[in-house]
Amino acid sequence: MTTLVELLPLQPGAVLNTCADASDLAQATGFQPGIALDEGLGRFIAWFRDYYPLRIAHSSLASGLQRRTL
């Protein structure tokens, strides 16, 4: 099976990059994250993979898949 990808120019309203400013939320709720985003995402992914292990060991697809690490 092949997948065809058609790259298009940016569409009207497309956002090139964003920077979240959660200072209003922190001021309103008093909440400040205690873990940096990159560390938190890495920890969540590790937990998720451990909690929901890949269950295709007996599938014909299993031989072509490799697990990626961050």
N, C-alpha and C positions, 0 to 999 in steps of 0.2 A: 504494500500500500504506500502510495506517495502522497504527500501533502503539498499543495500549491499555496505559496504565500505571496500575496500581492502587497507590496509596500506603497503606501499612498503618501502624498504630502500632508503636512500638518493640516488638521481640519479647523474650521472656525471655532474658537472657544477652547482649543487645546491648551493645556497648562504645561509649560516647559519644565518648570521645577517649582517646588513649594518648600516653605520652611514653617513648620508649626510653631505657634507662639501660645503656649498654654499658661501664660502668666495670669490671665484673667480667671481661668479655672482654678489655679493654685490660690489666688487671692480669695475667690468665692468659697472654696471648699477647705482650704488649709492643707490640701494634699500636695505633696512633692514626691515624685518617684525616687526610690532609694537605689534603683539599679539602672544603669545606662541601657539604652535601647538595644544596642548590639549584644550586650551580655544577656539581657532578658530574652531576646529572640533566640539566641543560641541555647539557652537553658530550656525554653519552651519546646524547641524542636527536639532536643535530646529527650525530654520527658515524653513528648508525643510519640516519638519513634519507639520508645521503650514501652509505653502504655498500649499503643496500637501497632504491634509488630507487623511487618509486611507478610501477608499470608498467601503468597503465590508460589511457594516452594515446589508444589507439584504441578504447576501450570507449565504449558509449553512456552510461555513468555518468560519464565523465570531465568532461563539460560541467557537471555539477551539483556537482562536488566542488571545494573550495578547500583549499589546504594552510594549516594554522594555524602560527603562530609563537609561541614563548614569550616 
